[in-house]
Every structure is written in structure tokens, then in C-alpha cells.
Amino acid sequence: MLKKIHDARKGISPILATLLLIVIAVAAVIVTWAWVMTFTASQTQQAGAVITRENIRYYGSPTSAAKNRTDIVIRNTGTADAKVVTVYWSSSGYSTLAKLTSTTDYDLTPSTGIISAGSSITITIKWGTSGVTGGVWSSGTTYYFKVVTEAGQYLELSEKAP
């Protein structure tokens, strides 16, 4: 009787066990590969263009439109180039930003708008022109700016006029 019970308990065959181990190993490799690819892709995206504020400076007089301007210097600390395509401004907050018109309201140096990796660009807001800004900057007023790149990145910054 004991022999009969022992014969009834059979394990899985060595071939089936080997196949099961192979399937488990392949599944582990696929899961690891998917994780590595996702991690690598996210790290590569972060290493692109990274734009940061370097300086904002007001020039001229708040009572005279002559040579009245604001220089915004943006630096690209990333590893890829970026191109500035749009600049916005407001005197009351980020929710009321108005789009500035290139060449009428502001100039870019370099004029291509491209910020190479490790370099900077100067955006010169021309106050007192016939564009959006109109008049002159007011002393003590905080002005809000937003710079947008071709890739859709943006940098919001503000500075109180002296």
C-alpha cells in the first residue's frame, strides 16, 4: 500500500521544469529591459536644453522714452541648443501676460534666437515703441516676463523696476 501511494506522487518532468525556468528567465529579462529603456529615455530628455534666468536690468529713465529698455539675459545650462520663439510681458501678473512682437517690442542678441548649450541670449524689451509695451517702465513696478522656446519649454521671471 505504501508503495502504491509513493508511485501516485509524481513530480514534474525535468523537461517541463527546464522549460518553466526558461520562461521565468525570459520574462525577467523583458521586465528589466523595459525598465532600463524607460529610465534611459527619461534621463535623456532631461539632458536637453535647460534655460535659466541670468540677469534682468532696466536702462534709461522711467520718465523718458529715450533709450528706455530692459535687458533679460537667459542662459542655457543644458546639453542641447534652444531657440527663443515668443516673449510675453505683464505689469500685473502671469495670468495677464501679453505677447510681444519681435523687432517691434523686443530684439534678440544673437538675432537668430538660438541659445547654444552653455551660452546665453539677451532679450531687449524696447519700452516706448508703438508696440504692446507702450510708454515707459515705472519705477517700483514689478514686471512679469515669460520666454518660450521652440521645443515648448518656458521660463517665467519677474523683476521690480528700480
Helices and strands as residue ranges (DSSP letters): H 2-8, H 14-46, E 51-61, E 64-76, E 82-90, G 94-96, E 98-99, E 106-109, E 114-115, E 120-126, E 142-149, E 154-160
